[in-house]
Amino acid sequence: MIREAVEREVGNKPHAVMLIQRWNLQREDLDRAADSLGVARMSDQEWADLGFRRGREG
């Protein structure tokens, strides 16, 4: 159920960007969350496609 919710939210790019900004998430935060959930980390290209630079959001 959690994985489905994450996939649904990440699939909604504007919503994902809003959550990352609202929660002031850094790339490292997302990497730790992915590791904890046992899912693949976001690729550099996926991160760039969201409009953020490596590390801190742009």
N, CA, C and O of each residue as an XYZ file, in Angstrom:
232
protein
N       0.828     -1.194      0.000
C       0.000      0.000      0.000
C       0.869      1.254      0.000
O       0.571      2.206     -0.721
N       1.943      1.271      0.799
C       2.826      2.432      0.834
C       3.483      2.629     -0.524
O       3.543      3.748     -1.035
N       3.981      1.532     -1.114
C       4.637      1.632     -2.416
C       3.684      2.209     -3.465
O       4.091      3.035     -4.282
N       2.423      1.781     -3.449
C       1.445      2.308     -4.397
C       1.238      3.810     -4.204
O       1.124      4.555     -5.178
N       1.190      4.247     -2.960
C       1.007      5.674     -2.682
C       2.212      6.474     -3.159
O       2.059      7.544     -3.746
N       3.410      5.954     -2.908
C       4.618      6.644     -3.356
C       4.643      6.722     -4.876
O       4.909      7.783     -5.441
N       4.365      5.600     -5.542
C       4.365      5.596     -7.009
C       3.328      6.566     -7.564
O       3.571      7.241     -8.565
N       2.180      6.629     -6.914
C       1.123      7.546     -7.365
C       1.581      8.997     -7.222
O       1.368      9.798     -8.132
N       2.202      9.346     -6.100
C       2.638     10.718     -5.866
C       3.818     11.099     -6.739
O       3.859     12.206     -7.276
N       4.782     10.192     -6.890
C       5.940     10.500     -7.716
C       5.537     10.607     -9.175
O       6.141     11.365     -9.933
N       4.527      9.860     -9.572
C       4.027      9.936    -10.939
C       3.380     11.281    -11.243
O       3.200     11.636    -12.408
N       3.037     12.012    -10.226
C       2.427     13.329    -10.373
C       3.527     14.367    -10.145
O       3.709     14.854     -9.029
N       4.250     14.698    -11.203
C       5.444     15.550    -11.087
C       5.197     16.859    -10.331
O       5.959     17.163     -9.413
N       4.182     17.641    -10.665
C       3.992     18.894     -9.920
C       3.786     18.653     -8.422
O       4.275     19.420     -7.592
N       3.072     17.602     -8.088
C       2.829     17.296     -6.679
C       4.136     16.872     -6.012
O       4.419     17.293     -4.890
N       4.938     16.042     -6.691
C       6.220     15.605     -6.131
C       7.133     16.797     -5.882
O       7.768     16.880     -4.831
N       7.204     17.711     -6.826
C       8.037     18.904     -6.668
C       7.554     19.729     -5.485
O       8.359     20.217     -4.692
N       6.249     19.884     -5.366
C       5.687     20.656     -4.255
C       6.055     20.015     -2.912
O       6.435     20.719     -1.977
N       5.944     18.685     -2.811
C       6.275     18.010     -1.556
C       7.755     18.148     -1.229
O       8.113     18.398     -0.078
N       8.611     17.990     -2.217
C      10.052     18.128     -1.990
C      10.365     19.527     -1.479
O      11.156     19.687     -0.550
N       9.754     20.532     -2.077
C      10.003     21.907     -1.650
C       9.385     22.187     -0.286
O      10.028     22.794      0.572
N       8.161     21.758     -0.079
C       7.465     22.031      1.190
C       8.191     21.385      2.358
O       8.328     21.992      3.420
N       8.657     20.157      2.164
C       9.346     19.442      3.237
C      10.842     19.721      3.237
O      11.580     19.156      4.045
N      11.293     20.586      2.338
C      12.704     20.939      2.243
C      13.596     19.705      2.165
O      14.617     19.612      2.846
N      13.184     18.753      1.316
C      13.932     17.510      1.163
C      15.148     17.722      0.278
O      15.109     18.468     -0.701
N      16.208     17.058      0.642
C      17.427     17.054     -0.156
C      17.525     15.694     -0.840
O      16.851     14.740     -0.452
N      18.357     15.622     -1.841
C      18.541     14.364     -2.573
C      18.942     13.238     -1.610
O      18.474     12.108     -1.745
N      19.793     13.548     -0.657
C      20.239     12.552      0.297
C      19.074     12.025      1.140
O      19.053     10.847      1.497
N      18.106     12.889      1.460
C      16.916     12.458      2.200
C      16.146     11.417      1.397
O      15.700     10.404      1.937
N      15.998     11.677      0.108
C      15.265     10.751     -0.747
C      16.028      9.444     -0.916
O      15.419      8.376     -0.974
N      17.347      9.515     -0.994
C      18.162      8.293     -1.090
C      17.984      7.435      0.163
O      17.817      6.220      0.062
N      18.019      8.065      1.350
C      17.837      7.317      2.599
C      16.440      6.701      2.658
O      16.280      5.561      3.094
N      15.434      7.450      2.221
C      14.069      6.927      2.230
C      13.941      5.725      1.294
O      13.320      4.722      1.645
N      14.530      5.829      0.105
C      14.481      4.710     -0.850
C      15.164      3.485     -0.258
O      14.643      2.374     -0.356
N      16.326      3.680      0.352
C      17.047      2.562      0.978
C      16.200      1.926      2.083
O      16.146      0.702      2.200
N      15.547      2.749      2.885
C      14.720      2.243      3.979
C      13.520      1.454      3.469
O      13.107      0.468      4.079
N      12.965      1.899      2.346
C      11.803      1.224      1.766
C      12.196      0.041      0.889
O      11.343     -0.745      0.476
N      13.492     -0.081      0.609
C      13.954     -1.176     -0.229
C      13.591     -0.996     -1.694
O      13.367     -1.968     -2.415
N      13.536      0.266     -2.129
C      13.231      0.560     -3.531
C      14.428      1.252     -4.174
O      15.324      1.739     -3.484
N      14.427      1.288     -5.492
C      15.527      1.914     -6.220
C      15.584      3.406     -5.902
O      14.560      4.076     -5.773
N      16.818      3.905     -5.780
C      17.014      5.345     -5.597
C      16.636      6.081     -6.873
O      16.661      5.510     -7.963
N      16.291      7.333     -6.731
C      16.008      8.182     -7.873
C      17.313      8.402     -8.647
O      18.352      8.698     -8.057
N      17.246      8.257     -9.951
C      18.445      8.458    -10.767
C      18.755      9.945    -10.892
O      17.904     10.795    -10.631
N      19.975     10.242    -11.290
C      20.346     11.639    -11.529
C      19.432     12.264    -12.573
O      19.052     13.429    -12.455
N      19.079     11.490    -13.594
C      18.211     12.015    -14.650
C      16.810     12.304    -14.115
O      16.225     13.336    -14.445
N      16.264     11.398    -13.289
C      14.945     11.636    -12.697
C      14.960     12.890    -11.827
O      14.029     13.694    -11.870
N      16.014     13.050    -11.044
C      16.156     14.234    -10.189
C      16.215     15.491    -11.054
O      15.552     16.485    -10.759
N      17.010     15.442    -12.124
C      17.130     16.589    -13.025
C      15.792     16.882    -13.710
O      15.435     18.041    -13.916
N      15.059     15.824    -14.059
C      13.752     16.008    -14.710
C      12.759     16.713    -13.794
O      11.828     17.362    -14.271
N      12.950     16.591    -12.485
C      12.097     17.315    -11.541
C      12.505     18.777    -11.429
O      11.798     19.582    -10.824
N      13.659     19.117    -12.018
C      14.098     20.511    -12.030
C      15.027     20.869    -10.891
O      15.198     22.048    -10.580
N      15.630     19.871    -10.264
C      16.534     20.112     -9.153
C      17.956     19.777     -9.542
O      18.193     18.959    -10.432
N      18.903     20.413     -8.873
C      20.320     20.089     -9.050
C      20.671     18.958     -8.096
O      19.932     18.678     -7.153
N      21.791     18.319     -8.345
C      22.279     17.255     -7.453
C      22.482     17.847     -6.057
O      23.033     18.939     -5.916
N      22.044     17.136     -5.046
C      22.192     17.625     -3.679
C      21.000     18.472     -3.274
O      19.931     17.942     -2.973
N      21.172     19.756     -3.265
C      20.081     20.641     -2.862
C      19.219     21.014     -4.060
O      19.691     21.095     -5.194
N      17.925     21.241     -3.768
C      17.036     21.614     -4.865
C      17.385     22.989     -5.406
O      17.952     23.832     -4.710
N      17.027     23.191     -6.669
C      17.398     24.445     -7.312
C      16.392     25.427     -7.286
O      16.590     26.528     -7.799
